[in-house]
Amino acid sequence: MLDTLIIGGTLVDGTGADARPADIGIADGRIVAVAGPGELADANAAETIDATGLVVCPGFIDPHTHYDAQIFWDPRATPSNTFGVTTVVGGNCGFSLAPLSHPSDGEYLKRMMVKVEGMELAALEQGVPWDWESFADYLRAVENRGIGVNAGFMVGHCALRRAVMRDDAVGHEANDDQIALMRALLAESLAAGGLGFSTGRSYTHNDWDGQPVPSRWASEEEVLELCRETATHDGTTLEWVADGCMKGFSAEETDLMTRMSLEARRPLNWNVLTIDSARPDDYRNQIAACEQAADAGAIVIALTMPILVGMNMNLGTFCALHMLPGWPDVFGLPIAERMEALRRPETLISLENSAASPEAGVFSRLTGWSDYVIGDTYSAANEGLKGRRIGDIARERGQRDFF
C-alpha cells in the first residue's frame, strides 16, 4: 500500500543520469519504488499525483540564505520554495539571531540586519518574537512556529561576540577570557543543533551606526579558536565572507581561510564566485586561492550560480546601491531631504560619476541603468511603468537613462 503515487513525470534523480520517464511510489515518508511508466499501475495508493509535463526531482538545498527572521512570518520561505528548494540554510556571513544574553542584543542584531541584508526594521520588530536567549531556544521557536521547508542554521560570529562583549563587540578585540566564553557559547549552540560556525570580514558589512559589524573586529586567533571548537562537533561546517569574495583574495585571506579549514577539520564555503568578463583577474585569483588551500590539505569551496541573478533595488531603504562611493551621503538622508537632493542635477551628476569611478570596484556592475526594470511605483505620474526597462522609457521621452 502506497501513501502517494506520482505518475507521468520526467524523473531527474540527481545522480547525473539522463532524465527519464518514471513513476514513483512513496510510503511512510520514503520513496519505496521507482519504476517505468505504468509499472506501478496495480499498486494501491491513497493519493495519486499526475505529473505529466512536469519534472520530478529531489528537493534542492540552498546552502546560503538569510531566512533567519523571515521564517517566522513566512514559514514557507518564499520565493525559494516556488523554485523547488525544500531545504534552506540560514545564519550565514556571521549573521544569526541567536544566541542572545540581554534584550539589547536583539535590538542591536535587528538593526544590523537592516543594514547588512536590507531587511525592513518594521518586519523584524513585528514579525519576529525575539523571546529566546540560547541557540536551542531559537531553534525551538522556529520549530514551534511550524514551517513548510527543512531549515538549518549556522551559528553567527556577530551574535556570539555581542552576547559576550555587549557594546565592546564593536571597536575592540576580545581578550583571552572573552574568547573562552565565546568558545563555550559556540559549543553550547552547536550541541543544540547549530550546523556550524559562520563569520564575516567583508568591507561591505557595516551595522546600523555605520561601524564594521562585530565579527570584523575579531583577531585571527579568535576566529581560529572558534574553528577549533567546531572541530569537536561531528557533522558541522564553516562559512565565511571576506573582502576577497568580492574582489579577489589577498595572500593573508587565503592563508586565514586555509588555517580555518585545517583547524576545524571541516570544509569552508564562501559566497559568491562571480565570473565577470570585465574583471577576469578576480575569479582567476579566487579559484587559485581554493587550489592553494587544497594543496595545504584544506577544503575551501566557492558557492556560485549557473545563471545571472537579478537584484531588487529600493531607493527608499538600504540596498546594494548604497555601496557605491558617495551614494550613502545622499541615500542616508531622511526621505524628504533625499528626494529634494535627487531633484538637483548636480547631485545626479555626482552620483553617476562616482558610480563609474575606479573606487566603485566590483559594484560598478550595478551601473547598467538602461537594463533596470521598474518594480513597484507609488505615484500617479509613474502609473503604468511597472515591468518596463528604464532604457525604453528614456528613449520614448528623449532622455538619458540615468537622468
C-alpha positions as YAML, in Angstrom:
chain: A
units: angstrom
residues:
- id: 1
  name: MET
  ca: [0.00, 0.00, 0.00]
- id: 2
  name: LEU
  ca: [1.42, 3.35, -1.05]
- id: 3
  name: ASP
  ca: [0.65, 6.66, 0.54]
- id: 4
  name: THR
  ca: [1.43, 8.54, -2.67]
- id: 5
  name: LEU
  ca: [1.96, 7.52, -6.30]
- id: 6
  name: ILE
  ca: [3.46, 10.05, -8.73]
- id: 7
  name: ILE
  ca: [2.84, 9.15, -12.36]
- id: 8
  name: GLY
  ca: [3.62, 10.58, -15.77]
- id: 9
  name: GLY
  ca: [6.55, 12.78, -14.78]
- id: 10
  name: THR
  ca: [10.08, 13.10, -16.13]
- id: 11
  name: LEU
  ca: [12.49, 11.95, -13.43]
- id: 12
  name: VAL
  ca: [15.78, 13.77, -12.82]
- id: 13
  name: ASP
  ca: [17.20, 11.81, -9.91]
- id: 14
  name: GLY
  ca: [20.28, 13.87, -9.03]
- id: 15
  name: THR
  ca: [22.80, 11.12, -9.80]
- id: 16
  name: GLY
  ca: [23.84, 12.58, -13.14]
- id: 17
  name: ALA
  ca: [21.78, 10.06, -15.05]
- id: 18
  name: ASP
  ca: [19.77, 11.21, -18.05]
- id: 19
  name: ALA
  ca: [16.22, 12.40, -17.45]
- id: 20
  name: ARG
  ca: [13.74, 9.61, -18.00]
- id: 21
  name: PRO
  ca: [10.00, 8.91, -17.72]
- id: 22
  name: ALA
  ca: [9.24, 7.21, -14.40]
- id: 23
  name: ASP
  ca: [6.60, 6.65, -11.75]
- id: 24
  name: ILE
  ca: [7.47, 6.99, -8.05]
- id: 25
  name: GLY
  ca: [5.88, 5.28, -5.07]
- id: 26
  name: ILE
  ca: [6.05, 6.76, -1.56]
- id: 27
  name: ALA
  ca: [5.18, 5.09, 1.76]
- id: 28
  name: ASP
  ca: [5.81, 6.24, 5.33]
- id: 29
  name: GLY
  ca: [7.61, 9.33, 4.10]
- id: 30
  name: ARG
  ca: [10.10, 7.35, 1.98]
- id: 31
  name: ILE
  ca: [10.48, 6.65, -1.73]
- id: 32
  name: VAL
  ca: [9.95, 2.88, -1.91]
- id: 33
  name: ALA
  ca: [9.63, 2.37, -5.65]
- id: 34
  name: VAL
  ca: [10.94, 3.96, -8.85]
- id: 35
  name: ALA
  ca: [9.63, 2.23, -11.96]
- id: 36
  name: GLY
  ca: [8.95, 2.73, -15.62]
- id: 37
  name: PRO
  ca: [5.71, 4.36, -16.79]
- id: 38
  name: GLY
  ca: [2.72, 2.25, -15.85]
- id: 39
  name: GLU
  ca: [4.66, -0.39, -13.93]
- id: 40
  name: LEU
  ca: [3.08, 0.68, -10.63]
- id: 41
  name: ALA
  ca: [-0.44, 0.79, -12.03]
- id: 42
  name: ASP
  ca: [-1.56, -2.09, -9.85]
- id: 43
  name: ALA
  ca: [-0.23, -0.54, -6.64]
- id: 44
  name: ASN
  ca: [-2.85, 0.73, -4.26]
- id: 45
  name: ALA
  ca: [-2.23, 4.36, -3.35]
- id: 46
  name: ALA
  ca: [-4.08, 6.69, -1.04]
- id: 47
  name: GLU
  ca: [-3.19, 9.57, -3.35]
- id: 48
  name: THR
  ca: [-2.16, 9.68, -6.99]
- id: 49
  name: ILE
  ca: [-0.47, 12.76, -8.45]
- id: 50
  name: ASP
  ca: [-0.41, 13.18, -12.22]
- id: 51
  name: ALA
  ca: [2.92, 14.85, -13.06]
- id: 52
  name: THR
  ca: [2.52, 14.73, -16.82]
- id: 53
  name: GLY
  ca: [4.55, 17.51, -18.40]
- id: 54
  name: LEU
  ca: [6.47, 18.15, -15.17]
- id: 55
  name: VAL
  ca: [9.93, 17.30, -13.87]
- id: 56
  name: VAL
  ca: [10.11, 15.17, -10.71]
- id: 57
  name: CYS
  ca: [13.37, 15.58, -8.82]
- id: 58
  name: PRO
  ca: [14.81, 15.69, -5.29]
- id: 59
  name: GLY
  ca: [14.24, 18.95, -3.47]
- id: 60
  name: PHE
  ca: [17.05, 21.46, -3.86]
- id: 61
  name: ILE
  ca: [19.20, 22.54, -0.90]
- id: 62
  name: ASP
  ca: [20.04, 26.24, -0.73]
- id: 63
  name: PRO
  ca: [23.15, 26.47, 1.48]
- id: 64
  name: HIS
  ca: [23.25, 30.26, 1.63]
- id: 65
  name: THR
  ca: [20.13, 32.10, 2.75]
- id: 66
  name: HIS
  ca: [19.17, 34.67, 5.35]
- id: 67
  name: TYR
  ca: [15.72, 33.34, 6.24]
- id: 68
  name: ASP
  ca: [16.57, 33.50, 9.97]
- id: 69
  name: ALA
  ca: [13.92, 36.19, 10.56]
- id: 70
  name: GLN
  ca: [11.59, 35.74, 7.59]
- id: 71
  name: ILE
  ca: [10.88, 32.12, 8.56]
- id: 72
  name: PHE
  ca: [8.71, 33.44, 11.42]
- id: 73
  name: TRP
  ca: [6.29, 35.40, 9.24]
- id: 74
  name: ASP
  ca: [6.77, 33.34, 6.08]
- id: 75
  name: PRO
  ca: [7.12, 29.69, 7.14]
- id: 76
  name: ARG
  ca: [7.22, 28.54, 3.50]
- id: 77
  name: ALA
  ca: [10.41, 30.55, 2.84]
- id: 78
  name: THR
  ca: [9.12, 32.13, -0.33]
- id: 79
  name: PRO
  ca: [10.16, 32.54, -3.05]
- id: 80
  name: SER
  ca: [12.70, 29.72, -2.65]
- id: 81
  name: ASN
  ca: [10.01, 27.07, -2.24]
- id: 82
  name: THR
  ca: [8.48, 28.00, -5.59]
- id: 83
  name: PHE
  ca: [11.74, 27.04, -7.32]
- id: 84
  name: GLY
  ca: [11.92, 23.56, -5.85]
- id: 85
  name: VAL
  ca: [14.01, 24.40, -2.77]
- id: 86
  name: THR
  ca: [12.98, 22.18, 0.12]
- id: 87
  name: THR
  ca: [15.93, 22.81, 2.48]
- id: 88
  name: VAL
  ca: [17.35, 26.21, 3.44]
- id: 89
  name: VAL
  ca: [20.42, 27.06, 5.50]
- id: 90
  name: GLY
  ca: [20.49, 30.38, 7.37]
- id: 91
  name: GLY
  ca: [22.89, 32.05, 9.77]
- id: 92
  name: ASN
  ca: [25.44, 32.78, 7.05]
- id: 93
  name: CYS
  ca: [28.07, 35.55, 6.85]
- id: 94
  name: GLY
  ca: [28.34, 35.64, 10.65]
- id: 95
  name: PHE
  ca: [24.70, 36.75, 10.98]
- id: 96
  name: SER
  ca: [22.45, 34.59, 13.16]
- id: 97
  name: LEU
  ca: [19.71, 35.80, 15.51]
- id: 98
  name: ALA
  ca: [20.99, 33.73, 18.43]
- id: 99
  name: PRO
  ca: [22.45, 33.36, 20.95]
- id: 100
  name: LEU
  ca: [21.43, 36.41, 22.97]
- id: 101
  name: SER
  ca: [22.35, 37.30, 26.54]
- id: 102
  name: HIS
  ca: [20.48, 40.58, 27.04]
- id: 103
  name: PRO
  ca: [17.49, 42.36, 25.43]
- id: 104
  name: SER
  ca: [19.88, 44.92, 23.95]
- id: 105
  name: ASP
  ca: [21.48, 42.14, 21.89]
- id: 106
  name: GLY
  ca: [18.29, 41.61, 19.94]
- id: 107
  name: GLU
  ca: [17.93, 45.35, 19.42]
- id: 108
  name: TYR
  ca: [21.45, 45.52, 18.03]
- id: 109
  name: LEU
  ca: [21.06, 42.48, 15.76]
- id: 110
  name: LYS
  ca: [17.75, 43.55, 14.23]
- id: 111
  name: ARG
  ca: [19.22, 46.93, 13.28]
- id: 112
  name: MET
  ca: [22.37, 45.32, 11.99]
- id: 113
  name: MET
  ca: [20.27, 43.06, 9.74]
- id: 114
  name: VAL
  ca: [18.57, 46.12, 8.26]
- id: 115
  name: LYS
  ca: [21.93, 47.31, 7.00]
- id: 116
  name: VAL
  ca: [23.71, 44.10, 6.04]
- id: 117
  name: GLU
  ca: [20.76, 42.28, 4.44]
- id: 118
  name: GLY
  ca: [18.34, 45.08, 3.56]
- id: 119
  name: MET
  ca: [15.58, 43.78, 5.84]
- id: 120
  name: GLU
  ca: [12.75, 46.05, 6.93]
- id: 121
  name: LEU
  ca: [13.04, 47.15, 10.57]
- id: 122
  name: ALA
  ca: [9.26, 47.05, 11.00]
- id: 123
  name: ALA
  ca: [9.18, 43.43, 9.81]
- id: 124
  name: LEU
  ca: [11.95, 42.47, 12.23]
- id: 125
  name: GLU
  ca: [10.16, 44.20, 15.10]
- id: 126
  name: GLN
  ca: [6.64, 42.96, 14.38]
- id: 127
  name: GLY
  ca: [7.25, 39.61, 12.72]
- id: 128
  name: VAL
  ca: [9.93, 38.10, 14.96]
- id: 129
  name: PRO
  ca: [9.17, 37.18, 18.60]
- id: 130
  name: TRP
  ca: [12.70, 37.74, 19.98]
- id: 131
  name: ASP
  ca: [11.76, 35.61, 23.02]
- id: 132
  name: TRP
  ca: [14.86, 33.41, 23.13]
- id: 133
  name: GLU
  ca: [18.33, 33.57, 24.60]
- id: 134
  name: SER
  ca: [20.14, 30.34, 23.75]
- id: 135
  name: PHE
  ca: [20.56, 28.92, 20.26]
- id: 136
  name: ALA
  ca: [18.44, 25.97, 21.41]
- id: 137
  name: ASP
  ca: [15.66, 28.41, 22.33]
- id: 138
  name: TYR
  ca: [15.85, 29.96, 18.86]
- id: 139
  name: LEU
  ca: [15.64, 26.59, 17.10]
- id: 140
  name: ARG
  ca: [12.70, 25.65, 19.32]
- id: 141
  name: ALA
  ca: [10.94, 28.91, 18.44]
- id: 142
  name: VAL
  ca: [11.36, 28.18, 14.73]
- id: 143
  name: GLU
  ca: [10.08, 24.64, 15.16]
- id: 144
  name: ASN
  ca: [7.14, 25.71, 17.27]
- id: 145
  name: ARG
  ca: [6.20, 28.28, 14.65]
- id: 146
  name: GLY
  ca: [5.66, 25.43, 12.21]
- id: 147
  name: ILE
  ca: [7.50, 25.68, 8.90]
- id: 148
  name: GLY
  ca: [6.93, 24.31, 5.41]
- id: 149
  name: VAL
  ca: [10.57, 23.62, 4.50]
- id: 150
  name: ASN
  ca: [13.52, 21.89, 6.12]
- id: 151
  name: ALA
  ca: [15.68, 24.53, 7.77]
- id: 152
  name: GLY
  ca: [19.05, 24.60, 9.50]
- id: 153
  name: PHE
  ca: [21.09, 27.48, 10.85]
- id: 154
  name: MET
  ca: [24.76, 28.32, 11.27]
- id: 155
  name: VAL
  ca: [25.91, 29.97, 14.50]
- id: 156
  name: GLY
  ca: [26.93, 33.50, 13.60]
- id: 157
  name: HIS
  ca: [30.06, 35.17, 14.94]
- id: 158
  name: CYS
  ca: [28.36, 38.56, 15.40]
- id: 159
  name: ALA
  ca: [25.77, 37.17, 17.81]
- id: 160
  name: LEU
  ca: [28.47, 35.31, 19.76]
- id: 161
  name: ARG
  ca: [30.57, 38.45, 20.12]
- id: 162
  name: ARG
  ca: [27.58, 40.59, 21.06]
- id: 163
  name: ALA
  ca: [26.37, 38.08, 23.67]
- id: 164
  name: VAL
  ca: [29.78, 38.01, 25.34]
- id: 165
  name: MET
  ca: [31.12, 41.53, 24.83]
- id: 166
  name: ARG
  ca: [27.93, 43.61, 24.52]
- id: 167
  name: ASP
  ca: [28.84, 47.12, 23.24]
- id: 168
  name: ASP
  ca: [32.55, 46.27, 23.22]
- id: 169
  name: ALA
  ca: [31.85, 43.79, 20.40]
- id: 170
  name: VAL
  ca: [32.26, 46.77, 18.08]
- id: 171
  name: GLY
  ca: [35.58, 48.60, 18.20]
- id: 172
  name: HIS
  ca: [37.54, 46.12, 20.30]
- id: 173
  name: GLU
  ca: [39.41, 42.85, 20.02]
- id: 174
  name: ALA
  ca: [38.42, 40.21, 22.56]
- id: 175
  name: ASN
  ca: [40.73, 39.24, 25.41]
- id: 176
  name: ASP
  ca: [41.52, 35.62, 26.28]
- id: 177
  name: ASP
  ca: [38.70, 35.31, 28.79]
- id: 178
  name: GLN
  ca: [36.15, 36.67, 26.30]
- id: 179
  name: ILE
  ca: [37.37, 34.31, 23.59]
- id: 180
  name: ALA
  ca: [36.97, 31.42, 26.02]
- id: 181
  name: LEU
  ca: [33.40, 32.49, 26.77]
- id: 182
  name: MET
  ca: [32.63, 32.73, 23.05]
- id: 183
  name: ARG
  ca: [34.05, 29.27, 22.51]
- id: 184
  name: ALA
  ca: [31.87, 27.87, 25.29]
- id: 185
  name: LEU
  ca: [28.80, 29.60, 23.87]
- id: 186
  name: LEU
  ca: [29.58, 28.23, 20.41]
- id: 187
  name: ALA
  ca: [29.96, 24.74, 21.89]
- id: 188
  name: GLU
  ca: [26.56, 25.02, 23.54]
- id: 189
  name: SER
  ca: [25.00, 26.30, 20.31]
- id: 190
  name: LEU
  ca: [26.49, 23.55, 18.14]
- id: 191
  name: ALA
  ca: [25.45, 20.90, 20.63]
- id: 192
  name: ALA
  ca: [21.91, 22.29, 20.44]
- id: 193
  name: GLY
  ca: [21.80, 21.79, 16.67]
- id: 194
  name: GLY
  ca: [23.74, 24.61, 15.03]
- id: 195
  name: LEU
  ca: [25.08, 23.43, 11.67]
- id: 196
  name: GLY
  ca: [28.45, 25.11, 12.07]
- id: 197
  name: PHE
  ca: [30.27, 28.39, 12.55]
- id: 198
  name: SER
  ca: [29.99, 31.38, 10.22]
- id: 199
  name: THR
  ca: [31.95, 34.60, 10.26]
- id: 200
  name: GLY
  ca: [32.32, 37.72, 8.15]
- id: 201
  name: ARG
  ca: [35.21, 40.08, 7.47]
- id: 202
  name: SER
  ca: [33.89, 41.86, 4.38]
- id: 203
  name: TYR
  ca: [34.21, 45.62, 3.98]
- id: 204
  name: THR
  ca: [30.62, 45.65, 2.71]
- id: 205
  name: HIS
  ca: [29.18, 44.73, 6.13]
- id: 206
  name: ASN
  ca: [28.54, 47.64, 8.48]
- id: 207
  name: ASP
  ca: [25.99, 48.00, 11.26]
- id: 208
  name: TRP
  ca: [23.17, 50.50, 11.85]
- id: 209
  name: ASP
  ca: [25.66, 53.13, 13.03]
- id: 210
  name: GLY
  ca: [27.95, 52.64, 10.05]
- id: 211
  name: GLN
  ca: [30.56, 50.77, 12.09]
- id: 212
  name: PRO
  ca: [32.08, 47.46, 10.96]
- id: 213
  name: VAL
  ca: [29.94, 44.56, 12.24]
- id: 214
  name: PRO
  ca: [31.26, 42.76, 15.36]
- id: 215
  name: SER
  ca: [32.94, 39.89, 13.51]
- id: 216
  name: ARG
  ca: [35.13, 42.35, 11.60]
- id: 217
  name: TRP
  ca: [36.80, 43.37, 14.86]
- id: 218
  name: ALA
  ca: [37.91, 39.83, 15.73]
- id: 219
  name: SER
  ca: [41.54, 38.85, 15.78]
- id: 220
  name: GLU
  ca: [42.66, 35.89, 13.67]
- id: 221
  name: GLU
  ca: [43.31, 33.94, 16.87]
- id: 222
  name: GLU
  ca: [39.71, 34.48, 17.97]
- id: 223
  name: VAL
  ca: [38.43, 33.15, 14.64]
- id: 224
  name: LEU
  ca: [40.75, 30.14, 14.77]
- id: 225
  name: GLU
  ca: [39.77, 29.32, 18.36]
- id: 226
  name: LEU
  ca: [36.13, 29.15, 17.32]
- id: 227
  name: CYS
  ca: [37.12, 26.92, 14.40]
- id: 228
  name: ARG
  ca: [38.90, 24.61, 16.86]
- id: 229
  name: GLU
  ca: [35.67, 24.29, 18.81]
- id: 230
  name: THR
  ca: [33.78, 23.49, 15.61]
- id: 231
  name: ALA
  ca: [36.18, 20.57, 15.06]
- id: 232
  name: THR
  ca: [34.85, 18.89, 18.20]
- id: 233
  name: HIS
  ca: [31.28, 18.63, 16.86]
- id: 234
  name: ASP
  ca: [30.59, 15.99, 14.24]
- id: 235
  name: GLY
  ca: [28.79, 16.95, 11.06]
- id: 236
  name: THR
  ca: [29.49, 20.67, 11.29]
- id: 237
  name: THR
  ca: [30.91, 23.04, 8.70]
- id: 238
  name: LEU
  ca: [32.33, 26.55, 8.23]
- id: 239
  name: GLU
  ca: [31.18, 29.53, 6.18]
- id: 240
  name: TRP
  ca: [32.69, 32.94, 5.75]
- id: 241
  name: VAL
  ca: [32.60, 36.09, 3.67]
- id: 242
  name: ALA
  ca: [35.60, 38.39, 3.25]
- id: 243
  name: ASP
  ca: [36.84, 41.22, 1.09]
- id: 244
  name: GLY
  ca: [38.29, 38.67, -1.33]
- id: 245
  name: CYS
  ca: [34.85, 37.21, -2.01]
- id: 246
  name: MET
  ca: [34.10, 40.43, -3.86]
- id: 247
  name: LYS
  ca: [37.39, 41.38, -5.48]
- id: 248
  name: GLY
  ca: [39.93, 38.58, -5.18]
- id: 249
  name: PHE
  ca: [41.67, 37.16, -2.12]
- id: 250
  name: SER
  ca: [44.80, 38.65, -0.61]
- id: 251
  name: ALA
  ca: [47.58, 36.32, 0.47]
- id: 252
  name: GLU
  ca: [46.56, 36.94, 4.08]
- id: 253
  name: GLU
  ca: [42.94, 35.98, 3.41]
- id: 254
  name: THR
  ca: [43.95, 32.82, 1.57]
- id: 255
  name: ASP
  ca: [46.18, 31.86, 4.48]
- id: 256
  name: LEU
  ca: [43.43, 32.52, 7.05]
- id: 257
  name: MET
  ca: [40.71, 30.52, 5.33]
- id: 258
  name: THR
  ca: [43.18, 27.68, 4.81]
- id: 259
  name: ARG
  ca: [44.01, 27.65, 8.52]
- id: 260
  name: MET
  ca: [40.32, 27.89, 9.43]
- id: 261
  name: SER
  ca: [39.56, 24.73, 7.47]
- id: 262
  name: LEU
  ca: [42.59, 22.90, 8.88]
- id: 263
  name: GLU
  ca: [41.88, 23.90, 12.49]
- id: 264
  name: ALA
  ca: [38.22, 22.92, 12.20]
- id: 265
  name: ARG
  ca: [38.95, 19.83, 10.09]
- id: 266
  name: ARG
  ca: [35.92, 20.94, 8.14]
- id: 267
  name: PRO
  ca: [35.16, 22.35, 4.69]
- id: 268
  name: LEU
  ca: [34.78, 26.12, 4.46]
- id: 269
  name: ASN
  ca: [32.48, 27.65, 1.87]
- id: 270
  name: TRP
  ca: [32.44, 31.24, 0.75]
- id: 271
  name: ASN
  ca: [29.96, 33.33, -1.24]
- id: 272
  name: VAL
  ca: [29.95, 34.08, -4.11]
- id: 273
  name: LEU
  ca: [32.19, 33.23, -7.08]
- id: 274
  name: THR
  ca: [31.08, 35.51, -9.92]
- id: 275
  name: ILE
  ca: [32.50, 35.11, -13.41]
- id: 276
  name: ASP
  ca: [32.78, 38.68, -14.63]
- id: 277
  name: SER
  ca: [34.27, 39.21, -18.09]
- id: 278
  name: ALA
  ca: [35.08, 42.80, -17.13]
- id: 279
  name: ARG
  ca: [37.17, 41.62, -14.13]
- id: 280
  name: PRO
  ca: [38.69, 38.24, -15.14]
- id: 281
  name: ASP
  ca: [41.62, 38.51, -12.73]
- id: 282
  name: ASP
  ca: [39.21, 38.38, -9.77]
- id: 283
  name: TYR
  ca: [37.74, 34.94, -10.40]
- id: 284
  name: ARG
  ca: [41.08, 33.51, -11.50]
- id: 285
  name: ASN
  ca: [42.56, 34.69, -8.22]
- id: 286
  name: GLN
  ca: [39.65, 33.19, -6.26]
- id: 287
  name: ILE
  ca: [39.91, 29.80, -7.94]
- id: 288
  name: ALA
  ca: [43.67, 29.82, -7.39]
- id: 289
  name: ALA
  ca: [43.10, 30.54, -3.68]
- id: 290
  name: CYS
  ca: [40.87, 27.47, -3.37]
- id: 291
  name: GLU
  ca: [43.51, 25.38, -5.15]
- id: 292
  name: GLN
  ca: [46.24, 26.73, -2.86]
- id: 293
  name: ALA
  ca: [44.17, 25.79, 0.19]
- id: 294
  name: ALA
  ca: [43.66, 22.29, -1.23]
- id: 295
  name: ASP
  ca: [47.41, 21.91, -1.72]
- id: 296
  name: ALA
  ca: [47.79, 22.60, 2.02]
- id: 297
  name: GLY
  ca: [45.21, 19.92, 2.91]
- id: 298
  name: ALA
  ca: [42.27, 22.27, 3.46]
- id: 299
  name: ILE
  ca: [38.86, 22.21, 1.79]
- id: 300
  name: VAL
  ca: [37.76, 25.65, 0.61]
- id: 301
  name: ILE
  ca: [34.74, 25.71, -1.68]
- id: 302
  name: ALA
  ca: [33.18, 28.60, -3.57]
- id: 303
  name: LEU
  ca: [29.44, 28.92, -3.94]
- id: 304
  name: THR
  ca: [28.38, 30.13, -7.36]
- id: 305
  name: MET
  ca: [25.32, 30.36, -9.57]
- id: 306
  name: PRO
  ca: [24.87, 28.99, -13.10]
- id: 307
  name: ILE
  ca: [22.69, 31.94, -14.12]
- id: 308
  name: LEU
  ca: [22.69, 35.70, -13.92]
- id: 309
  name: VAL
  ca: [20.65, 36.61, -10.87]
- id: 310
  name: GLY
  ca: [18.67, 39.80, -10.67]
- id: 311
  name: MET
  ca: [18.70, 42.04, -7.62]
- id: 312
  name: ASN
  ca: [15.96, 44.21, -6.19]
- id: 313
  name: MET
  ca: [16.91, 47.83, -5.59]
- id: 314
  name: ASN
  ca: [14.85, 50.14, -3.40]
- id: 315
  name: LEU
  ca: [15.54, 53.84, -3.31]
- id: 316
  name: GLY
  ca: [13.68, 54.09, -0.01]
- id: 317
  name: THR
  ca: [15.59, 51.52, 2.05]
- id: 318
  name: PHE
  ca: [19.10, 50.10, 2.21]
- id: 319
  name: CYS
  ca: [20.24, 48.15, -0.84]
- id: 320
  name: ALA
  ca: [23.42, 47.37, -2.80]
- id: 321
  name: LEU
  ca: [23.41, 50.83, -4.41]
- id: 322
  name: HIS
  ca: [24.44, 52.21, -1.02]
- id: 323
  name: MET
  ca: [27.82, 50.53, -1.52]
- id: 324
  name: LEU
  ca: [28.68, 52.86, -4.41]
- id: 325
  name: PRO
  ca: [31.11, 55.63, -3.39]
- id: 326
  name: GLY
  ca: [29.36, 58.82, -2.35]
- id: 327
  name: TRP
  ca: [25.88, 57.36, -2.56]
- id: 328
  name: PRO
  ca: [25.39, 56.91, 1.22]
- id: 329
  name: ASP
  ca: [25.77, 60.68, 1.61]
- id: 330
  name: VAL
  ca: [22.54, 61.12, -0.36]
- id: 331
  name: PHE
  ca: [20.64, 57.94, 0.42]
- id: 332
  name: GLY
  ca: [21.35, 58.26, 4.12]
- id: 333
  name: LEU
  ca: [19.27, 61.44, 4.24]
- id: 334
  name: PRO
  ca: [15.67, 61.43, 5.51]
- id: 335
  name: ILE
  ca: [13.24, 60.63, 2.68]
- id: 336
  name: ALA
  ca: [12.05, 64.20, 2.13]
- id: 337
  name: GLU
  ca: [15.60, 65.58, 2.02]
- id: 338
  name: ARG
  ca: [16.71, 62.65, -0.16]
- id: 339
  name: MET
  ca: [14.01, 63.39, -2.75]
- id: 340
  name: GLU
  ca: [14.91, 67.07, -2.74]
- id: 341
  name: ALA
  ca: [18.59, 66.24, -3.29]
- id: 342
  name: LEU
  ca: [17.72, 63.88, -6.16]
- id: 343
  name: ARG
  ca: [15.86, 66.70, -7.92]
- id: 344
  name: ARG
  ca: [19.12, 68.66, -8.25]
- id: 345
  name: PRO
  ca: [21.12, 67.95, -11.46]
- id: 346
  name: GLU
  ca: [24.43, 68.42, -9.66]
- id: 347
  name: THR
  ca: [23.52, 65.61, -7.25]
- id: 348
  name: LEU
  ca: [22.68, 63.25, -10.10]
- id: 349
  name: ILE
  ca: [25.87, 64.10, -11.99]
- id: 350
  name: SER
  ca: [27.92, 63.38, -8.87]
- id: 351
  name: LEU
  ca: [26.15, 60.06, -8.24]
- id: 352
  name: GLU
  ca: [26.58, 58.90, -11.83]
- id: 353
  name: ASN
  ca: [30.27, 59.86, -11.95]
- id: 354
  name: SER
  ca: [31.10, 58.24, -8.61]
- id: 355
  name: ALA
  ca: [29.30, 55.03, -9.60]
- id: 356
  name: ALA
  ca: [31.55, 54.78, -12.67]
- id: 357
  name: SER
  ca: [34.75, 55.64, -10.81]
- id: 358
  name: PRO
  ca: [37.52, 53.09, -10.11]
- id: 359
  name: GLU
  ca: [36.64, 53.33, -6.42]
- id: 360
  name: ALA
  ca: [33.32, 51.59, -7.13]
- id: 361
  name: GLY
  ca: [35.21, 48.36, -7.77]
- id: 362
  name: VAL
  ca: [33.01, 45.32, -8.16]
- id: 363
  name: PHE
  ca: [29.89, 47.42, -7.52]
- id: 364
  name: SER
  ca: [30.41, 49.20, -10.83]
- id: 365
  name: ARG
  ca: [28.48, 46.30, -12.37]
- id: 366
  name: LEU
  ca: [25.34, 47.89, -10.88]
- id: 367
  name: THR
  ca: [25.58, 50.78, -13.34]
- id: 368
  name: GLY
  ca: [23.77, 49.32, -16.36]
- id: 369
  name: TRP
  ca: [20.95, 51.76, -15.77]
- id: 370
  name: SER
  ca: [19.19, 51.11, -19.11]
- id: 371
  name: ASP
  ca: [18.62, 47.47, -18.21]
- id: 372
  name: TYR
  ca: [16.95, 48.19, -14.87]
- id: 373
  name: VAL
  ca: [13.29, 47.15, -14.80]
- id: 374
  name: ILE
  ca: [10.80, 49.23, -12.85]
- id: 375
  name: GLY
  ca: [9.25, 47.42, -9.89]
- id: 376
  name: ASP
  ca: [6.53, 48.95, -7.78]
- id: 377
  name: THR
  ca: [5.52, 52.58, -8.32]
- id: 378
  name: TYR
  ca: [3.89, 54.93, -5.83]
- id: 379
  name: SER
  ca: [2.64, 57.96, -7.71]
- id: 380
  name: ALA
  ca: [0.10, 58.70, -10.42]
- id: 381
  name: ALA
  ca: [2.86, 60.14, -12.62]
- id: 382
  name: ASN
  ca: [4.57, 56.73, -12.74]
- id: 383
  name: GLU
  ca: [1.43, 54.66, -13.18]
- id: 384
  name: GLY
  ca: [1.87, 52.00, -15.86]
- id: 385
  name: LEU
  ca: [5.67, 51.86, -15.73]
- id: 386
  name: LYS
  ca: [5.92, 48.65, -13.69]
- id: 387
  name: GLY
  ca: [7.77, 45.93, -15.60]
- id: 388
  name: ARG
  ca: [9.28, 48.31, -18.15]
- id: 389
  name: ARG
  ca: [13.01, 48.87, -18.84]
- id: 390
  name: ILE
  ca: [14.42, 52.26, -17.93]
- id: 391
  name: GLY
  ca: [16.24, 52.43, -21.28]
- id: 392
  name: ASP
  ca: [12.99, 52.04, -23.20]
- id: 393
  name: ILE
  ca: [11.26, 54.72, -21.14]
- id: 394
  name: ALA
  ca: [14.21, 57.08, -21.60]
- id: 395
  name: ARG
  ca: [14.16, 56.68, -25.39]
- id: 396
  name: GLU
  ca: [10.44, 57.41, -25.52]
- id: 397
  name: ARG
  ca: [10.99, 60.59, -23.54]
- id: 398
  name: GLY
  ca: [14.13, 61.64, -25.36]
- id: 399
  name: GLN
  ca: [16.17, 61.49, -22.17]
- id: 400
  name: ARG
  ca: [19.30, 59.78, -20.90]
- id: 401
  name: ASP
  ca: [18.79, 56.65, -18.83]
- id: 402
  name: PHE
  ca: [20.18, 57.97, -15.52]
- id: 403
  name: PHE
  ca: [18.63, 61.46, -15.56]
...
